[in-house]
Amino acid sequence: MSSETDLVAALRRYWGYDSFRPLQERIVRSLLEGHDICVVMPTGGGKSLCYQLPAAMLFGKTAIVISPLIALMQDQVAQLAQMGIAAALLNSSLAGDQQSVVMRKACEGQYRLLYLSPERLARADTVSWLQRVPISFFAIDEAHCISEWGHEFRPEYRQLSCLRLHFPDSPIAAFTASATRRVRHDIIDQLRLRNPHKYIASFRRPNLRYVVKECDGRMQSSLLVRALRKYSGSNVIVYAPTIARVEGTVDFLEEQGIPAIAYHGKMDARTRRRNQERWMSDEVRVLVGTIAFGLGINKAAVRAVIHLSLPKSIEQYYQEAGRAGRDGLPADCLLLWQKRDAGLLAHFVEQITDPAEKQRAWQRYRAIRRFAESKSCRHRQICSHFGENPKWASCGACDVCVSEPEWLSKPADVERPKRRRSASLAAGPVRPRRPESEEKGVAADVDPELREYLREWRRATAKQQGVPAYVVMHDSSLEELCRIRPGSLSELLRVSGFGERKAELYGQQILDALGQFRNGARATVVPEKKPRPAEETIRLLAEGRTLDEIAEIRGRQRATVVSMVADLVEQGDLQFQPGLVDYEKQVSIEAACARLGLERLKPLKEALPPEITFEEIRLVVARLRRQQKHQ
């Protein structure tokens, strides 16, 4: 059994921290004593340290970590390497000979942690060679995925039930950020945990302000712009329900002079990874993504998470909104939903064929609907949903208990960019103003120029090493570095997050960078010269490009380009080009519009031949609506 001194010494040596967060030390001790455990800890609570630290201390043995995402495994292995902890991953991203080397080293006990996907563990050959590995314990990340009652059930996780059968003497640790009481019981049953030590952290995140507002489409766009201008210069995540909405929102924000990048499942892996890293390293502050974004994201200084539709469940909302404010500083979680969101969710529930799953989906639907429409404390509703019994009546941090922010209750009009009808290019995005959070003292003791200089150093270093920026240095460590401004390696070791190995790797470079800043060096941020989306689209059409070619050039789905072209036609910024839609189809669509009107597209689609697409109808309707306005 390790003493308290040993634990803190290891924490200091590897992580550069002087103390544990709530529950962490008890969880680490339970694992070192060989107990099964079930841990429910909110996003940002420090779950990964709870299994990484005991693994690092159990020399000659290997902790097997089951994780669902290759990218997350890669990042954690890179981070551990920089801390001086031997770790590896085994998945399809490795060539066959590399996999053989990892398997051999694992059998020799050379790794403290080995990351596997649940699919890999399900293979009979994996179980066979794992039985030759000196295993310290199994750590199951995102353990709620094993439960059909959970909001992210993954059938491949059910294979983990056999761990106890094949490895009866190895402790099993289950970790999740969002599990109701029923899901927790299911996790324990499915994994066959033996008298597990249970650690359930409070689901209340007091630094988060929950604000829920029902709005129509126009108001939602206006509020989004106002919110992003409020957080100008800070990191923000915007969740949109579909790929089309993601791309459309990015283009809309660019038109408003707000630089943003997209993240969704239909991007190629390289672009997706690149966009994520640009956001993680503060190159672009606003990321608009589908729910595909966020799992395992290690970004502490996110000042707002904004949802543009009703999530499928409270668990999903809690997990996504919880990516804000992981540094403990105030952050906002805005849910800007529309009535049609509820109808769409209900429609998807109705498509489920399995009766039991449909019943669970309806329960989730009713819970999130109550959350959005209720006039009771948001924090209290969340805690109660997860089985916690709050002792407080008012949180002081939600729109119900305190009222919504003044800036949100008076939405600004969205500016419609003035556009010439020529194909010339517009100026690049407007440079963001300094965030009000900085102006109002959230980080008032930090020189913003030094912060930006060190961010630039971190970006360059991360790019050179091919790792995410946070692997080089966490946001919280960067902020403390700016406050302390160490003059020696021994002073650097007093900065939270700098353990012995990290100080050895980067210490002199950081001291040199601080010296250069003192001598007048500053960040050299070159504004990205990028045309506004609409003007680029107009230019490409003028060059004779097809819609498919424009989609490829702009890195967008074809549907997103069609939507933008239709909007430009309807607004009068672009003349309708006959080549966009076959002439005979135009005639058919016009005839249907004369009978059924221009208000809704669905009746038109149902009345027209099946070979006429929604996109073609949308383009012709846009021209007719424009003509109607000028009659």
N, C-alpha and C positions, 0 to 999 in steps of 0.2 A: 504493500500500500504506500503510495507516495504521500509525503508530508505536504502541508500547505506551502512550505518554503520551496519544495521541488516544483510544485505546480506553477507558482508565480514566477519562478526562475525560468521555466520552460516557456511560459507566456511572454516573458520579457525577451528571452533569447530569440525566439522565432517570430513572434508577432510585434514585438516592440510595445506591448501594453503593460501597464503597471497593475491593473486590476481587472477582474471579471465583470461582465454584465450580469444582471439578475438571472439566476438559475444555472448559469454556465458552469460554475465550479462544481455544483452538486451533480450535474449531468456527467461531467468529466469523471468525477469520482466513481459514479455508478458503473461506468464503462470499464474503468481501471479495475474495479472489484469483480468484474465478470457478470454483471446483471444484464438481463434484457431490459430495454427501456422504450417508452413511447413518449415522444416529445412533440408538443404543439406550441410553436413559438411564432409570433407575427413576423412578417417580412422585415428584415433589418435587425432582428433580435440577436443574430450571431449564431445561427444553427450550425453552419459548417465548422466553426471552431470547435464545437462540442464533440465532433468525432475526429477532427484532424489533430487536435492536441493529444488526446490519449493515444492515437495511432503513432504519433511522433515519439511518444515516450516508451512505447512497447517495442524495444529494439529486437531485431531478429524475427519479428512477426509482421504480418501484413493485414491491414483493414481492407475489406472488400466493400467498395462504395457503389451502390446501384443508383444510377442517375439516368433520366430519360433523354437528355439532350447531348449530342456530341460536342456542340460548341461550348456548352457549359463545362463539360469534362475537360476539354482542351484548356480553357481559361484557368480552371482550378489547378490543373497539373502544372501549368506555366507559373502560376502564383506560388505554389508550393516549392517549385524549383528555386525561385528567387528568394525563398525563405530558408533554403538549405534543407528541405525535407524531401527525401527520395519518393517520387510518385510516378505513376504511369497510367495510361489508359489502353484499353484493348477493344477496338471496334473496327468497323469497315473502312475507316479513314486511313488505316495503316496497311502497308503492303504486306504480303505473306511472310517475307523473311523478317520484317520488323516485328510482326506478331509472334513469330517463333522466339525471337530474342526476349521479348517481354515475358512470354510464358516461362522460358528457362530461368530468367532472373527472379521471377515471382516464386518459382519452386525453390530457389536458393535463399529466399527471404531477404532479397536485396531492396525491396520497396517497403515503405511504411504504409502507403496507400495505393490501391489499384482500383481504377474506375472501370465499371462494366455497364452496359445497357441491359435492361431486363430481357430483351430479345436474345442477347448473347448468353445470358445465364441460363436461358431455357434450353439451350443445346446440350445434348447428352455428353458430347466430347468436352464441353466446358466444365461440367460438373466433375467429369472424370479427372482432368488434370488439376482442377482446384483442390481436389482431395489430397494432392501432393504438396499443396502450398501451406506453409505454417501460418494459419489464419488467426488473427487476434480477435476480430469480430466482424459482423456484417452491419453496414449502415445503409438503410433504405431511405433515399431522399424522395421528396414528393410522395410520401407513403399513402396519402389519401387516394391516389390513383388506383389502389388495390380494391377500393370499395365501390360497389354499384350504387351506393347511396351518396357517393361523392359527386362533385360537379365535374370532375375530369376523369371518369373511370376509363382505364386502359386495360383491355383484356390481357395484354402481355404481362401485366403486373401480377395477375392471378397465378402465374407460374412460380412466383416467389413463395407460394405456400409450401413448396417442396423443400425449402431450405432446411427446415427443422429435421426433416427426414434424412437428408443427405449429410447434414453437418450438425448432429445432435449436441455436440459439446461446445459449439461456437455461440457466443452471445449475439443477439440480434437487436439492433437499435432502429426504431422507426421515427422519421422526422417529417413534419409537415407544418405549413403555415396556416392552414385553414381546414379544420375538421370539426364538424358538429359532434355532440356526444355520441350519436348513433354511429357516425363514421369512425370515431375513435375506438368504439367497441368492436366494430367490424375489422379494423386494422389489427387489433390484438388477436382476434379470433383467426383471421386469415393467415397471419404470420406465425400463429401458434406460440405467441410469446408466453414465457413461463414466469408467473408472479412478477410481471414487469414493474419497474419503478416508473411512475407516471409523473411527467412534468408538464403542467398546463399553464402557460403564461397568460396574463390578462390580455383580452382582445382589445382593450382600450388603448388607443394611440393618442395621448393627450395633446401632442403638438400638431395633430392634423385637424383642420377645420373642414367639416363636411357641409357642402352646400348643394342642395337639390332644387332644380328649377325646371318646370314644364314650360316649353316654348314652341313656337312654330318655326318653320325652316328659316325664315328671314331673321327672326329674332335670335335664333341660335347662331347664325353666322355673325351677326352683330356682336353678340356677347362673347363669342370666341375671339374675335379681333380685339375687343376691349380687354379681355383677360390676358391675352398674349402681350398686349402693350403694357399692361400692368406689371407683367413679369419679364419685360424686355431685358435681355442680358442674362436671364436665369434659365436653367434647364427645365424643360416642360415636356411631358408626354401627353399626346392627344390620342385617345382611342376612338377609332371609327369602326362601324359595324361590317363594312364590306371593302373589298379591294378598290371598287369604283369610288367609294366615298373617301378612302385614304388618298388616292391619287387626285381626286377632285379637290379635296381639302388642301393638299399641298399646293396645287396650282392656284387656288383661291388665295391662300396666304401669300404666295409669291407676288400675286397681283396687288396685294395690300402692302407690299414692301416688307413682309415678314419672312425671312429665310427659313425654310423648313425642308425636311427630307422624309421620304416614305420608307415604310417597312411592311412587307406582307409576304405571304407564302408563295406567290407566283413569281417573285423575283428570283433570278439565279442566285445561288448560294454566295457567290463572290460579291455581287452588288449588295446583297442584304447585309453581309458581314461588314462591308466597307461603310455602308450607311450607318450601321450601328456604331462602328468605331468613330466615325465623324461626330456623332452625337456624344458618345462616351468621353471623347477627348475635348469637348467644348468647341469644336470647330463650327458646328451648327447647333443652336440651342433648342430648337423645336423639332421633335420627332413625331410624326403621325403614323400610327400603326394599327394593325388589326390585333386580335388577342394573341396572334403568333408572337408578338413582341413582349419580352419582359421576363420570361422564366430564367432565373439565375442572374438577372441584371444586378451588377454590383456598383451602383451609382448612388452615392449618399446624398449629394446636394441637389435633389430634384425638388423644385419649389412648388410645382403644381402638377396634378394629373387631372386631365379633363376628358370626360366621357361624352361622346356625341350621340349616344343611344343607350337605351336601357339594357344593362347586362342580363345574361341568362339566369343569374342566381346571385344571392348575397355573397356566397363564397367567392365567386368570380370577381365581383365588385371589390370586396375586401382585399383580395390578393392584388388586384391591379391598382386600386387607389393607394394601397399600402406601399407602393414604390415611391411615394412622395415622402420627403422629410425623414429619411433614414439617418440623417446626421443629428436628429433630435431638435433641429430648429423648426420654427413654424412653417407650415406648408398647407396648401389648399387642395381639396379634392372636390372638383366641380362635376356634377352630373346634370348635363343639359339634355333633357329627354323630350321626345315628342309623343303625342298620343298614338301615332301610327306605330311606334316601336312596340307597344304592347300587342297590337294586332298582329304584327309580324312574328313576335315571339310565340303567340298563341297558334299561329299558322304552322310554325315549325313543330310545335308540340303535337299538333294533330297529324303530322306526317309520320310520327313514331309508331311502328307497328307492334312492338312488344308491349303488352298491357302493363306489366310491372314498371317498365322504364317510363312509359307514358304517364303513369300515376306519379312517379317521382318527379318527372319534368313539370307536371302541373303544380305540384307542391312548391317547387323552386320558383315557378312563375308567380304563384300567389304571394310568396314571401317577398320577392323583389318588387312586385307591384305595391304591396303594403308599405314597404320601405320608402318608395318614391312618393306615394300619395298621403302617407300618414303625417300628422302634425305632432308627433312625439319625438323626443330627442333621438337624433341619428346614432350617436355613440351608444346609447342605451339599447336601441333596437338591434344593433350589430352584436353587442355583448350577449344579449338575451338569446339571439339566434344561435349562438355557439354554446349555449348552456351555462353562461356565466350569469350570476345574480348580482347586478350592480347595487351598491349601497348608497348611491347618489341619485338625486332626482334630476339635476340639471348639469350638463357637461360644461357649459360656457364656451363651447367650441363647435357649434353647428348653427345652421340657419334657423332652426326651430327655437333653440334656447337663447340665441343672441340676435337673431334677425340676419338677413343676408347682407353682405358688404354693400356699402353705399354705391361704390363704383359699378356694382353688378345690377343694382336696381334702376340705374339710369343708362340704358344701353346707348352706345354711340352709333351713329349711322355708319354703315360701311361705305367707304369711299369707292366710287366707281372710277377706275383710272381713266384719265383722258387719253384717247388713243387716236393716232392718225391712221388713215385707211391705207397708207402706203406700207410697203414691206420693210421699212427701216426698223432698226433695233432701238429699244429703249435702254435707259441707263440700268445698271445692276441694282440689286436690292438695297434698300435704305439701310444704313448702318444702325444697329440697334442702339437705343438710348441706354444709359446706365439703369439697372434695375432699381425700382423704388426700395426694394428690400435692403440694398446696399446703402442707398441714400438715407434710409431711416434707421440704420445702425445694426442690422443683423450681423454684419461683419465690419463694423465701423473701425475696429482696431487693425484692420488689414489694409495695406496700401494696394489699391486696385491695380496699379501699374506693375507692382511686384507679382501679384497674383497672376496677371496675364502673362508676364515674362516666364514664370515658372510653369504655367500651363503649356506655353510654347515649347519650353525645354522638355517637358514630359511627353508632349506629342511627338517631337522629333526622336526622342529616345525610344519610345514605344514602337514607332514606325521602323526604326533601325533594327530593333530586336524582333519585330514581327509579333508583338504581343499587344493586348489591349492596354490603354493608358492606365487603367486602375491597377493593373498588375505591377506597373512601375511605382505608382504612388496613389493612395486613396485621396479623394477630395479632402477629407477631414485632416489627413496628414499634411497636405499641401497648405491648407489654411493655417495650421499650427506652425508650419515652417515659416510662413509669412509673418506670423506674430513673433516667434522666437528669434529668427534670423541667426542661427548658430554660426559661430566663428571657428569651430573645431569639430573633429569627429566625435569627441566625448560629449560635446553639447548637442550634436545631431542625435546621439543615442537617447537623449531626453525627449525627443519629439515622438509623440505617440504614433505607432505604426512602423517605426524604424528599429527592427531587430538587428542582431549582429551581422547576419548575412546581407541584409539589404543595405546596411551602412557600408559594408565592405564593397558591395557592388557599385553603389552610386554616391557614396559619401563625398569623395573628392570632387566629382563632377558637380554636385550640388553646391559645395563650398565655392567652387570656381564660378558657377553661375551667379551666386549671390554677390561675389566680388565684382563680377562684370556689371551687375546691376548697380552696385554702389558707384562704379566708375562711369555710369551714364548709359549703359546698354538698355534697350527697351525692346518690347515685342515688335516684330515686323509683320503685323497682320496685313496681308494684301487683300482688299475686298474682291470677292469673286465677281468677275465680269460676266454676268449671265443675263440673257434677255428674259423679259417677262414671258411667262408661258403662252399667253394669248398672242403676243406679238411674234413669238417664234413660230407659232402655229400658222398665223396669217402669212408670214414670210415663206414658210415651207409650201403652203398651198399655192402661193404666187409663183413658186419655182416649178409648179406642176407635180409635186409629190402626191402620192396616193395616201389615203388615211392609214393604211397598213405601214407604209414607209415612215410616215410622221410618228406613228406609235413606236416604231423601232428606234428612230433617231432620238426621240424624247424620253425613251425608257418608260413608256406608259402602255397600259392595255388599250386596245383599239376602242373599246367602249368609252374610255375616259376621253379620248381624242374626239370621238363623235359627239359626246356630250358638250365639250367645249365649243366645237364648231357650231352646233345647234344654238348654244347660248349666244355666240357672237352674231350669228345670223339674226336671231330674234331681237337682239339689242341694237341691230343696225350697224355693228362694227365690221361686218363682213358681208359682201354680196353673195347670195346663194349661187353656187356654181352647178350648172346643169349636169356636169359629169359625176357629181356626187351620188346621184340616184338615176337609174335607168328611166328613160322618158315614159315608157308604157306604165311602169310602176308609179311614177309621179301622177299620171292621169288617174290611175285606180285609187291612189291615196287621196287625191283631191276630191274625187267623187264621194268617197266614204266620209271625208271631213264635211262636205256639203250636207250630207244626210245626218251625221251624228255629232257634229260640232268639233271644236278644237280643245275642249277642256281636258279630256282624259284619253290616254293612248290605248288602254286595254280594250275598250269596246271597238276601237278602230282595228286593232290587231285581230280580234275575233271575227270581224266582218270581212276582212281581206283574205286573199289566197295565202296559204301557209308559206309560200316562197318569199313573201314580202316580210322583211325583218322589222323588229322594233326600231333598230337604228335608222332604217330608211324612212319609217313613219315619223320618227323624231325630227329628222332633218327637214322633211317636207312641211310638217306642222310648224316648225320654227319659221319657215319662210311665210307661211300663211298667216301666222300670228303677227308677224311684222307688218304684212300688208294690211291686216285688219286694223292695226293701231293707226295707220295713216289714211284710212278711208274717211 
